Amino acid sequence: MTKKLLTRSEVNVLDTWDLNPLFTSDEEFEIALKEVSQLALDIESTYKDHLDTPDSINACLDQFKVLMEKAYRVATYASLYVSEDQTNSTNVQRQMKVGQAMSVFGSKVSFISSQISQADPEVLVL
């Protein structure tokens, strides 16, 4: 007897991920993905070469935290869909889109750690 790998449409819905706590629709996911990209751009344009005061460093890190929380939700949503059904091209494309966006956002905010580590120690002491 050969076992067949079921597609998501063939699996009982109770045996699949409930992704509603992350996003209730693909449209909501797409909006969040755009927000991640925009927030990364905003952080770069606001703080790159300006992490020279405690206030600017703290504000940047606060926005970076928000960015990371949104990015994790977006990445988790895409990853869990692919884990359900790797044969579904929509799921694979969604994950590829997220991967590309995360790569871009990573490059936009990569300055943060290097600029903080190069900051005057007086700035870092509260």
C-alpha positions in Angstrom: 0.0 0.0 0.0 1.5 3.3 -1.1 0.9 6.5 0.9 -0.1 9.6 -1.0 1.0 13.1 0.0 -2.2 15.1 0.3 -2.5 18.6 -1.0 -4.0 21.2 1.4 -7.4 21.0 -0.3 -7.5 17.3 0.5 -6.6 17.7 4.2 -9.2 18.2 6.9 -9.3 21.9 7.8 -8.9 21.0 11.5 -5.5 19.5 10.6 -4.2 22.8 9.0 -2.8 26.0 10.4 -5.2 28.6 11.5 -3.5 31.7 10.3 -6.2 34.1 11.2 -4.4 35.4 14.3 -1.6 36.6 12.0 -3.8 37.9 9.1 -7.4 37.3 8.3 -6.9 37.6 4.5 -4.2 37.8 1.9 -5.1 41.4 1.4 -4.3 42.1 5.0 -1.0 40.3 4.5 -0.2 42.3 1.4 -0.8 45.6 3.3 1.5 44.4 6.1 4.2 43.5 3.6 4.0 46.9 2.1 4.2 48.5 5.6 7.4 46.5 6.3 9.0 47.8 3.2 7.9 51.4 3.8 9.0 51.3 7.5 12.4 50.1 6.4 12.7 53.0 4.0 11.5 55.4 6.6 14.1 54.2 9.1 16.9 54.4 6.6 15.9 57.9 5.5 15.4 59.2 9.0 18.2 57.7 10.9 21.1 56.7 8.6 24.1 58.9 9.5 22.0 60.5 12.3 22.5 58.0 15.2 24.5 60.4 17.2 22.3 61.2 20.2 20.6 59.0 22.8 17.2 60.2 21.6 17.9 59.3 18.0 19.3 55.9 18.9 16.3 55.1 21.1 13.8 56.3 18.5 15.5 54.3 15.8 15.6 51.2 17.9 11.9 51.7 18.8 11.0 51.8 15.1 13.2 48.9 14.4 11.4 46.8 17.0 8.1 47.6 15.3 9.6 46.7 11.9 10.9 43.4 13.2 7.5 42.5 14.8 5.7 43.2 11.5 8.3 41.4 9.5 8.1 38.3 11.7 4.3 38.1 11.3 4.6 38.5 7.5 7.4 35.9 7.3 5.6 33.4 9.6 2.4 33.7 7.6 4.2 32.9 4.3 6.2 30.2 5.8 3.3 28.4 7.4 1.3 28.5 4.2 4.3 26.9 2.3 4.6 24.2 5.0 1.0 23.3 4.5 1.4 22.7 0.7 4.6 23.2 -1.1 3.0 22.3 -4.4 0.8 25.3 -4.3 2.3 27.9 -6.6 0.6 30.8 -4.8 2.1 29.7 -1.5 5.6 29.4 -3.0 5.3 32.8 -4.8 4.1 34.4 -1.5 7.2 33.1 0.3 9.5 34.2 -2.5 8.0 37.7 -2.4 8.5 37.8 1.4 12.1 36.6 1.0 12.8 39.4 -1.5 11.2 42.0 0.7 13.2 40.8 3.7 16.4 41.0 1.8 15.7 44.6 0.8 14.6 45.6 4.3 17.7 44.0 5.7 19.9 46.1 3.4 18.0 49.2 4.3 18.5 48.9 8.1 21.9 47.2 8.1 23.5 50.5 9.1 21.9 50.5 12.6 24.3 48.1 14.4 27.5 49.5 12.7 26.6 53.1 13.4 25.6 52.4 17.0 28.9 50.4 17.6 30.8 53.4 16.2 29.0 56.0 18.2 30.9 58.0 20.8 30.7 56.1 24.1 29.5 59.2 25.8 26.4 59.0 23.7 25.7 55.4 24.7 25.9 56.0 28.5 22.7 57.2 30.1 
